[in-house]
Amino acid sequence: MKTIHGALLIGCSALALAGCGADDISSPGAGSIEITNPTPTPAPTPTPTPGTVVAAAECPSTAATSGLALTNDGTIAGPQGTWRVCTLPALVNASATLPKVTGVLYRLNGRVDVGCDGGFAAPTAAAPFATTTKACNGRSLTADTNVTLTVQAGAIVYGDSTTGASWLAVNRGNKLIAEGTATQPIIFTSLENVTGKEANGTAINNDTQGKWGGVVLLGRGRITDCSTGLGSVAADNCERVTEGAADPANFGGRDNAYNAGSLKYVQIRYSGFSLAPNNELQALTGGGIGTGTQLDYIQSVNSSDDGAEFFGGALNMKHYVAINADDDSLDLDTGVQANVQYVLIVQKPSAGDSFFEFDSNGNESDTPRTKIAVANFTAVQTSVGSGNSGNQASALFRGNADVTLANGIFFTPTNECIRLNGTSANSSAPASLVANSVVLTCGGSGAFLGGGSYDAAAVKAAFDAGTGNQSTFTSTLSNTFVNGANETGVAPFAGLAAISSYFTAATYIGAVKDASDTWYRGWTCDTTNANLGSNSACTALPTT
């Protein structure tokens, strides 16, 4: 059985969810945290050199932020200049906008909730959602709070976890609209990224991670693996609870079209704050979100857990870039119905676990079964000895999940590529693996591993049953992830539309067709092992 590392925080009842699996963890609480921002050393000169940031005189006005009360916490200095620090309240209780203002940073001081949690279904006057949490002021909701937090293109939000975990929790019945542009991405990052240094004074680098929580989207999608006393799959009232939290809270519902908002052209850096041993948030967490949620052009950088993890509900996502995740780059489970296209994964040297981990957790007979389709992906291990010790392979599909892969490239020359682990005894049908136009460059004991009811031969047979697959492929990738001659020579799978109408027809395998295909460039940042050609280091903040 899989365990989940993580935390989902839901509104007024503080839910935290993360990691790879389904263990729930405690919350550090929603209290206000007093932070003293570091004094600039040396103090900025009156006339900064060209290209540096100058702190704004004040935080954006109430009118500019649509009623959000920001706290002016002075200025903070880093290698790129100085900024005005504008701290969000612990609860955003009315729709608000964080505008892009030169010389302004928005600070999360502990957990910040967007709206109050409305419960399994939207509350009504006839069926209010009772809550006693402080964030909701002890009131019983008779309607969703319907709070929308909008972050404008180019804005920077950082989590200050110097005395406790900081993260952004978007509760059921509320939304986050964070839509950057190709030239002005929105950046969610850490205090260390602002100052350019760790707490001990050393400069941040390619190994910096786990400095704040991340972005958590909560919804009312269908889930499996119900918590004790919180419904059942058969009764269609399944929820999960954050056990051990100071204010236990639930997530899930019946709405797989649930809209938690929109994230486009967004970077999430240095996330994965550990709330307890082996319990960490990841860059982006989705709990029961639905197809109404728009996710496109999202970069996860140096998460100390998964690059992104989604629990249940229904997921549509395109243009996902995961760099240096310390666990899995994409983790999907507990009944999620997912379609993901254009996925670029680069693992950190000698670290990380799997590119993909997909499963249905311990209750393999629960429905909906986890069902995932990933198309046009390139997943790269950058050096000998990279990760995979926990999952034993660069892709782990278990718990009788149904997995479809198309137009994909695995480059993992020192590890096995695909491990299928499950049983047929607890399910009406065994796990399924369907692959078409997928090429593997593998090491270790070979391309395939089994587990449970499956051995390596069974996994190989499932892979070989598809069209256009190669399990002993010679890679010619250039610039780490750009298709070379051998990749270009592989015929793409033409049946993507039959898998999902969400997919775009593609004339090539992998995430990046050739040197002229630059969809990943400009809105992303670069690391020492993944040069995305953006001329913007992830260790630095933009100055414009």
C-alpha positions as CSV (number, residue, x, y, z in Angstrom):
1,M,0.0,0.0,0.0
2,K,1.2,3.4,-0.9
3,T,1.7,6.1,1.7
4,I,1.1,9.8,1.0
5,H,3.5,12.4,2.3
6,G,1.8,15.6,2.5
7,A,-0.8,18.0,3.7
8,L,-3.9,19.5,2.4
9,L,-5.2,22.6,4.1
10,I,-8.9,23.3,3.6
11,G,-10.2,26.7,4.5
12,C,-11.5,27.1,7.9
13,S,-10.6,23.6,8.8
14,A,-6.9,23.7,8.0
15,L,-6.3,20.7,5.7
16,A,-3.0,19.7,4.3
17,L,-2.2,17.1,1.7
18,A,0.9,16.2,-0.2
19,G,3.7,13.8,-1.1
20,C,3.4,10.5,-2.8
21,G,0.5,8.4,-1.4
22,A,-2.2,8.8,1.2
23,D,-1.0,9.3,4.7
24,D,-2.5,12.5,6.2
25,I,-0.6,14.8,8.5
26,S,-0.9,17.5,11.1
27,S,-1.1,21.2,10.4
28,P,1.1,23.6,12.3
29,G,-2.0,25.8,12.7
30,A,-3.2,29.1,11.3
31,G,-1.8,31.6,13.8
32,S,-0.1,34.8,12.8
33,I,3.7,34.7,12.8
34,E,5.8,37.7,13.6
35,I,8.8,37.9,11.2
36,T,11.6,40.4,11.3
37,N,12.9,40.9,7.8
38,P,16.7,41.0,7.5
39,T,18.3,44.5,7.4
40,P,20.0,45.0,4.0
41,T,23.7,44.5,4.3
42,P,25.2,46.6,3.0
43,A,22.4,49.2,2.8
44,P,21.5,50.0,-0.8
45,T,23.1,53.0,-2.2
46,P,20.8,56.0,-3.0
47,T,21.3,55.5,-6.7
48,P,21.4,51.8,-7.4
49,T,23.3,50.5,-10.4
50,P,21.3,49.9,-13.6
51,G,19.3,46.7,-13.6
52,T,18.8,46.5,-9.8
53,V,15.4,46.6,-8.1
54,V,14.4,49.6,-6.0
55,A,11.8,49.1,-3.3
56,A,8.4,50.7,-3.9
57,A,7.6,53.5,-1.4
58,E,4.4,51.7,-0.2
59,C,2.4,48.6,-0.6
60,P,-0.4,48.7,-3.2
61,S,-3.4,50.7,-2.0
62,T,-6.6,49.1,-0.9
63,A,-8.2,50.2,-4.2
64,A,-5.4,48.5,-6.2
65,T,-5.8,45.2,-4.2
66,S,-9.7,45.3,-4.3
67,G,-10.1,45.5,-0.6
68,L,-7.3,43.1,0.5
69,A,-5.6,44.5,3.7
70,L,-1.8,44.1,3.1
71,T,0.6,44.7,5.9
72,N,3.6,46.8,5.0
73,D,6.6,45.0,6.6
74,G,9.3,47.2,5.4
75,T,12.0,46.3,2.9
76,I,14.1,43.3,2.2
77,A,17.4,43.1,0.2
78,G,18.8,40.5,-2.1
79,P,21.3,40.2,-4.9
80,Q,18.9,41.9,-7.4
81,G,18.1,44.9,-5.2
82,T,15.5,45.8,-2.6
83,W,11.8,45.2,-2.4
84,R,8.8,46.4,-0.4
85,V,7.4,43.5,1.6
86,C,3.6,43.3,1.6
87,T,2.3,40.6,3.8
88,L,-1.0,38.8,3.1
89,P,-3.5,38.2,6.0
90,A,-3.9,34.6,7.2
91,L,-7.4,34.6,5.6
92,V,-8.3,36.2,2.3
93,N,-12.0,36.7,3.0
94,A,-13.0,38.7,0.0
95,S,-12.1,38.6,-3.7
96,A,-8.8,40.5,-4.2
97,T,-6.0,41.2,-6.7
98,L,-2.3,41.3,-6.2
99,P,-1.1,43.7,-8.9
100,K,2.4,43.6,-10.5
101,V,4.2,46.6,-8.9
102,T,7.9,47.1,-9.5
103,G,9.8,46.8,-6.2
104,V,7.0,44.9,-4.4
105,L,7.0,41.3,-3.1
106,Y,3.9,39.6,-1.6
107,R,4.7,37.6,1.5
108,L,3.0,34.5,2.9
109,N,3.6,34.5,6.7
110,G,2.5,31.0,7.6
111,R,-0.5,29.4,6.0
112,V,-2.7,31.7,3.9
113,D,-6.3,30.5,3.2
114,V,-8.2,31.7,0.2
115,G,-11.8,31.8,1.4
116,C,-13.4,29.3,3.8
117,D,-14.0,25.7,3.1
118,G,-17.6,25.1,1.9
119,G,-17.6,21.4,2.4
120,F,-18.5,18.3,0.4
121,A,-21.1,20.2,-1.6
122,A,-21.9,23.9,-1.7
123,P,-23.8,24.8,1.5
124,T,-27.3,26.1,1.3
125,A,-29.7,27.7,3.8
126,A,-31.4,24.4,4.1
127,A,-28.2,22.5,4.5
128,P,-25.5,24.8,6.0
129,F,-22.0,23.6,6.4
130,A,-21.2,23.7,10.1
131,T,-17.7,24.8,11.0
132,T,-16.0,25.9,14.2
133,T,-12.6,27.0,12.9
134,K,-11.2,30.4,13.7
135,A,-10.6,31.3,10.1
136,C,-14.4,31.3,9.5
137,N,-15.1,33.1,12.7
138,G,-17.1,30.1,14.0
139,R,-19.9,30.8,11.6
140,S,-22.0,28.1,9.8
141,L,-21.8,28.8,6.1
142,T,-25.0,28.9,4.1
143,A,-23.3,29.6,0.8
144,D,-19.7,29.2,-0.5
145,T,-17.6,32.2,0.3
146,N,-16.7,32.4,-3.4
147,V,-13.4,34.3,-2.8
148,T,-11.2,34.7,-5.9
149,L,-7.6,35.7,-5.3
150,T,-6.1,37.0,-8.6
151,V,-2.4,37.4,-9.1
152,Q,-1.3,39.5,-12.0
153,A,1.3,38.7,-14.5
154,G,4.8,39.3,-13.3
155,A,4.0,39.4,-9.6
156,I,6.2,37.6,-7.1
157,V,4.8,35.8,-4.0
158,Y,7.2,34.3,-1.5
159,G,6.7,32.0,1.5
160,D,8.5,33.0,4.7
161,S,9.0,29.9,6.7
162,T,11.6,31.1,9.1
163,T,9.4,30.1,12.1
164,G,6.9,27.8,10.5
165,A,5.6,26.5,7.2
166,S,4.1,28.9,4.8
167,W,1.8,27.9,1.9
168,L,-1.2,29.0,-0.1
169,A,-4.4,26.9,0.4
170,V,-7.3,27.6,-2.0
171,N,-10.3,26.1,-0.2
172,R,-13.4,24.4,-1.7
173,G,-15.8,27.0,-3.0
174,N,-13.0,29.5,-3.8
175,K,-10.5,30.2,-6.7
176,L,-7.0,31.2,-7.5
177,I,-6.5,33.0,-10.8
178,A,-2.7,33.3,-11.4
179,E,-2.2,33.9,-15.1
180,G,1.2,35.2,-16.2
181,T,2.4,35.6,-19.7
182,A,5.3,34.1,-21.7
183,T,7.4,37.2,-20.9
184,Q,6.0,38.0,-17.4
185,P,5.5,34.7,-15.5
186,I,4.1,34.7,-12.0
187,I,6.7,33.4,-9.5
188,F,5.8,31.6,-6.2
189,T,9.0,31.1,-4.3
190,S,10.8,31.2,-0.9
191,L,12.5,33.8,1.3
192,E,15.9,32.3,0.5
193,N,15.3,33.0,-3.2
194,V,14.7,36.6,-2.3
195,T,17.8,37.0,-0.2
196,G,19.9,34.7,-2.3
197,K,21.2,32.8,0.7
198,E,20.3,30.0,3.2
199,A,19.8,30.7,6.9
200,N,23.5,29.9,7.5
201,G,24.6,32.5,5.0
202,T,25.7,30.3,2.1
203,A,24.4,31.1,-1.3
204,I,21.4,29.1,-2.6
205,N,22.3,26.6,-5.4
206,N,21.1,23.7,-7.4
207,D,20.5,21.6,-4.3
208,T,18.3,24.2,-2.5
209,Q,14.8,22.9,-1.7
210,G,12.1,22.5,0.9
211,K,12.0,26.2,1.9
212,W,8.3,26.7,2.0
213,G,5.1,24.8,1.4
214,G,3.7,25.4,-2.1
215,V,0.4,26.0,-3.8
216,V,-2.6,23.8,-2.8
217,L,-5.8,23.7,-4.8
218,L,-8.8,22.0,-3.1
219,G,-12.0,20.8,-4.8
220,R,-15.0,18.6,-4.8
221,G,-14.0,16.0,-7.3
222,R,-14.6,12.3,-6.7
223,I,-12.0,10.5,-4.7
224,T,-11.3,7.0,-3.4
225,D,-9.7,5.6,-0.2
226,C,-12.3,7.4,2.0
227,S,-11.2,8.2,5.5
228,T,-12.8,6.3,8.4
229,G,-16.3,7.6,9.1
230,L,-16.4,9.9,6.0
231,G,-18.6,8.1,3.6
232,S,-17.9,5.3,1.1
233,V,-17.3,4.9,-2.6
234,A,-20.4,2.8,-2.9
235,A,-22.6,5.5,-1.3
236,D,-20.9,8.2,-3.5
237,N,-20.1,10.4,-0.5
238,C,-16.4,9.7,-0.1
239,E,-14.2,12.3,1.6
240,R,-10.7,12.2,3.1
241,V,-9.6,13.9,6.4
242,T,-6.4,15.3,7.6
243,E,-5.8,13.1,10.6
244,G,-3.9,14.6,13.5
245,A,-4.4,18.2,12.4
246,A,-5.3,20.7,15.1
247,D,-8.4,21.4,13.0
248,P,-9.3,18.3,11.0
249,A,-10.7,18.9,7.6
250,N,-12.1,17.0,4.6
251,F,-11.7,17.2,0.8
252,G,-13.6,15.6,-2.1
253,G,-17.1,15.6,-3.5
254,R,-19.1,14.6,-6.6
255,D,-18.0,17.3,-9.1
256,N,-15.2,16.2,-11.4
257,A,-15.8,19.4,-13.4
258,Y,-14.9,21.5,-10.3
259,N,-13.2,24.8,-11.1
260,A,-10.5,25.8,-8.6
261,G,-9.3,28.6,-10.9
262,S,-6.5,29.0,-13.4
263,L,-2.7,28.7,-13.3
264,K,-0.8,29.7,-16.5
265,Y,2.8,30.7,-17.0
266,V,3.6,30.1,-13.4
267,Q,6.9,29.1,-11.7
268,I,6.8,27.4,-8.2
269,R,10.4,27.3,-6.8
270,Y,12.1,25.7,-3.8
271,S,8.9,24.2,-2.2
272,G,8.3,21.1,-0.1
273,F,8.5,22.4,3.5
274,S,8.5,19.4,5.9
275,L,5.6,19.7,8.3
276,A,6.7,16.5,10.1
277,P,9.2,13.8,9.3
278,N,8.6,12.4,5.8
279,N,5.5,14.6,5.4
280,E,6.1,17.4,2.9
281,L,4.1,19.6,0.6
282,Q,5.1,19.7,-3.0
283,A,5.2,22.6,-5.5
284,L,1.6,22.1,-6.7
285,T,-1.0,19.9,-5.0
286,G,-4.5,19.3,-6.2
287,G,-7.0,17.6,-4.0
288,G,-10.3,16.7,-5.8
289,I,-10.0,19.5,-8.4
290,G,-11.9,19.1,-11.7
291,T,-11.6,19.8,-15.4
292,G,-12.9,23.3,-14.9
293,T,-9.5,24.1,-13.4
294,Q,-7.1,25.4,-16.1
295,L,-3.5,24.3,-15.7
296,D,-1.1,25.3,-18.5
297,Y,2.6,26.3,-18.6
298,I,3.6,25.4,-15.1
299,Q,7.2,24.9,-13.9
300,S,8.1,23.2,-10.7
301,V,11.7,23.8,-9.6
302,N,13.6,22.0,-6.8
303,S,10.6,20.6,-4.8
304,S,11.8,18.6,-1.9
305,D,8.9,16.2,-2.5
306,D,7.0,15.7,-5.7
307,G,7.0,18.2,-8.5
308,A,3.2,18.0,-8.5
309,E,0.7,15.6,-7.0
310,F,-3.0,15.3,-7.7
311,F,-5.4,13.3,-5.5
312,G,-8.7,12.2,-7.1
313,G,-11.0,14.4,-9.2
314,A,-10.3,15.1,-12.9
315,L,-7.1,16.7,-14.2
316,N,-6.4,18.3,-17.6
317,M,-2.9,19.9,-17.8
318,K,-0.5,20.9,-20.6
319,H,3.0,22.2,-20.8
320,Y,4.3,21.0,-17.4
321,V,8.0,21.4,-16.7
322,A,9.4,19.6,-13.6
323,I,13.0,20.2,-12.7
324,N,14.9,18.6,-9.9
325,A,12.0,17.1,-7.9
326,D,13.5,15.2,-5.0
327,D,10.8,12.6,-5.1
328,D,8.5,12.0,-8.1
329,S,8.1,14.6,-10.8
330,L,4.4,13.8,-11.4
331,D,2.4,11.8,-8.8
332,L,-1.3,10.9,-9.5
333,D,-3.5,8.7,-7.3
334,T,-6.8,8.0,-5.3
335,G,-9.1,7.8,-8.4
336,V,-7.8,10.8,-10.4
337,Q,-8.9,10.9,-14.1
338,A,-6.0,12.7,-15.7
339,N,-5.0,13.8,-19.2
340,V,-1.5,15.5,-19.3
341,Q,0.3,16.6,-22.5
342,Y,3.7,18.2,-23.2
343,V,5.6,17.1,-20.1
344,L,9.3,18.0,-19.7
345,I,11.1,16.3,-16.8
346,V,14.7,16.7,-15.8
347,Q,15.9,15.0,-12.6
348,K,18.5,16.4,-10.3
349,P,21.9,14.6,-10.6
350,S,22.1,11.6,-8.1
351,A,18.7,12.4,-6.5
352,G,15.0,12.1,-7.0
353,D,12.8,9.1,-7.3
354,S,10.6,8.4,-10.3
355,F,9.5,10.5,-13.3
356,F,6.0,9.2,-12.8
357,E,4.2,7.5,-9.9
358,F,0.6,6.6,-10.6
359,D,-1.6,4.4,-8.4
360,S,-5.0,3.8,-6.8
361,N,-3.5,3.3,-3.3
362,G,-4.5,0.4,-1.1
363,N,-8.1,0.0,-2.1
364,E,-7.6,-1.5,-5.5
365,S,-11.3,-2.4,-6.0
366,D,-12.5,1.2,-5.4
367,T,-13.9,3.1,-8.3
368,P,-13.3,5.3,-10.1
369,R,-10.0,3.6,-10.7
370,T,-7.1,5.9,-11.2
371,K,-7.0,6.4,-15.0
372,I,-4.1,8.4,-16.5
373,A,-3.1,9.3,-20.0
374,V,0.2,11.2,-20.6
375,A,1.2,12.2,-24.2
376,N,4.3,13.9,-25.6
377,F,6.6,13.6,-22.7
378,T,10.4,13.7,-22.4
379,A,11.8,12.4,-19.1
380,V,15.5,12.7,-18.5
381,Q,17.9,11.4,-15.9
382,T,20.9,13.7,-16.1
383,S,23.7,11.6,-14.6
384,V,24.8,8.2,-13.4
385,G,23.2,7.2,-10.2
386,S,20.1,9.4,-10.2
387,G,17.4,8.4,-7.7
388,N,14.7,5.7,-8.1
389,S,15.8,3.8,-5.0
390,G,12.3,3.9,-3.5
391,N,10.3,3.0,-6.5
392,Q,13.0,0.9,-8.2
393,A,12.2,2.3,-11.6
394,S,11.8,5.6,-13.4
395,A,8.1,5.0,-13.7
396,L,6.0,3.1,-11.1
397,F,2.4,2.2,-12.0
398,R,0.7,0.3,-9.2
399,G,-2.5,-0.2,-7.3
400,N,-4.3,-1.4,-10.5
401,A,-4.1,2.1,-12.1
402,D,-5.0,2.3,-15.8
403,V,-2.1,4.0,-17.6
404,T,-1.9,5.1,-21.2
405,L,1.4,6.5,-22.6
406,A,1.8,8.0,-26.0
407,N,4.6,9.7,-27.9
408,G,7.0,9.4,-25.0
409,I,10.7,9.4,-24.3
410,F,12.4,7.8,-21.3
411,F,16.1,8.5,-20.9
412,T,17.3,6.8,-17.7
413,P,20.5,5.0,-18.6
414,T,21.3,3.7,-15.1
415,N,17.9,2.6,-14.0
416,E,15.0,0.4,-15.0
417,C,12.3,2.3,-16.9
418,I,8.9,0.9,-16.1
419,R,7.6,-1.1,-13.1
420,L,4.1,-2.4,-13.0
421,N,2.9,-3.5,-9.5
422,G,-0.6,-4.6,-8.6
423,T,-2.9,-7.5,-8.0
424,S,-6.0,-8.9,-9.7
425,A,-7.4,-10.5,-6.6
426,N,-8.8,-7.2,-5.2
427,S,-10.2,-5.9,-8.4
428,S,-12.6,-6.9,-11.2
429,A,-9.8,-6.4,-13.7
430,P,-6.0,-6.1,-13.4
431,A,-4.0,-3.0,-14.0
432,S,-3.6,-2.0,-17.6
433,L,-0.7,-0.5,-19.4
434,V,-1.1,0.8,-22.9
435,A,1.8,2.4,-24.8
436,N,2.2,3.7,-28.3
437,S,5.2,5.4,-29.8
438,V,7.1,5.3,-26.6
439,V,10.9,4.8,-26.6
440,L,13.0,3.6,-23.7
441,T,16.8,4.1,-22.9
442,C,17.2,2.1,-19.7
443,G,19.8,0.6,-17.5
444,G,19.9,-1.5,-14.3
445,S,18.5,-5.0,-14.8
446,G,16.6,-4.0,-17.9
447,A,13.7,-2.0,-19.1
448,F,11.0,-3.6,-17.1
449,L,10.2,-4.7,-13.5
450,G,7.1,-6.3,-12.0
451,G,5.5,-6.6,-8.6
452,G,2.5,-8.3,-7.0
453,S,0.8,-10.3,-9.7
454,Y,3.1,-9.0,-12.5
455,D,6.6,-10.0,-13.4
456,A,9.0,-8.3,-15.9
457,A,7.8,-10.5,-18.7
458,A,4.2,-9.4,-18.2
459,V,5.2,-5.8,-18.2
460,K,7.2,-6.3,-21.4
461,A,4.3,-8.0,-23.0
462,A,2.0,-5.1,-22.2
463,F,4.5,-2.6,-23.6
464,D,5.2,-4.6,-26.7
465,A,1.5,-4.9,-27.5
466,G,1.4,-1.3,-28.5
467,T,2.5,0.2,-31.8
468,G,5.8,2.0,-32.5
469,N,7.4,1.2,-29.2
470,Q,11.1,0.6,-28.7
471,S,12.6,-0.8,-25.4
472,T,16.2,-0.6,-26.4
473,F,16.4,2.8,-28.0
474,T,19.6,4.7,-28.7
475,S,18.9,8.3,-27.7
476,T,20.3,11.3,-29.6
477,L,18.7,14.0,-27.5
478,S,20.5,17.4,-27.7
479,N,20.6,20.1,-25.1
480,T,19.5,17.5,-22.6
481,F,15.9,17.2,-23.9
482,V,15.5,18.3,-27.5
483,N,14.8,15.6,-30.1
484,G,17.7,14.5,-32.2
485,A,17.8,12.4,-35.4
486,N,16.8,9.1,-33.8
487,E,13.8,10.7,-31.9
488,T,12.7,12.4,-35.1
489,G,12.8,9.1,-36.9
490,V,10.1,7.6,-34.7
491,A,6.6,7.7,-36.1
492,P,4.2,9.5,-33.7
493,F,1.0,7.9,-32.5
494,A,-1.9,9.3,-34.6
495,G,-4.7,8.3,-32.3
496,L,-4.4,11.0,-29.5
497,A,-8.0,12.3,-30.1
498,A,-9.4,8.8,-29.4
499,I,-7.6,8.9,-26.0
500,S,-9.0,12.3,-25.0
501,S,-10.4,15.3,-26.9
502,Y,-8.2,17.4,-24.6
503,F,-5.1,16.3,-26.5
504,T,-3.7,18.2,-29.4
505,A,-2.6,16.2,-32.4
506,A,1.2,15.9,-32.6
507,T,3.5,15.1,-35.4
508,Y,6.4,14.0,-33.2
509,I,7.2,12.1,-30.1
510,G,8.6,13.7,-26.9
511,A,7.9,17.1,-25.4
512,V,10.2,19.2,-27.7
513,K,10.1,18.5,-31.4
514,D,13.4,20.2,-32.4
515,A,15.6,23.3,-31.9
516,S,12.9,25.5,-33.3
517,D,10.3,24.3,-30.8
518,T,10.7,26.6,-27.9
519,W,7.4,26.5,-26.0
520,Y,9.3,26.0,-22.7
521,R,11.5,29.1,-23.1
522,G,11.1,32.6,-21.6
523,W,8.5,31.9,-18.9
524,T,10.7,29.4,-17.2
525,C,14.0,29.7,-15.2
526,D,17.3,27.8,-15.7
527,T,19.2,25.5,-13.3
528,T,22.7,24.2,-13.7
529,N,21.5,20.9,-15.1
530,A,18.5,22.1,-17.1
531,N,19.3,25.1,-19.4
532,L,15.9,26.0,-20.7
533,G,17.3,29.0,-22.7
534,S,15.4,31.6,-20.6
535,N,18.6,33.5,-19.6
536,S,17.1,33.7,-16.1
537,A,18.6,31.6,-13.3
538,C,16.2,30.1,-10.8
539,T,18.5,31.2,-8.0
540,A,17.7,34.9,-8.9
541,L,14.5,37.0,-9.2
542,P,13.7,39.0,-12.3
543,T,14.5,42.7,-12.0
544,T,11.6,43.9,-14.3
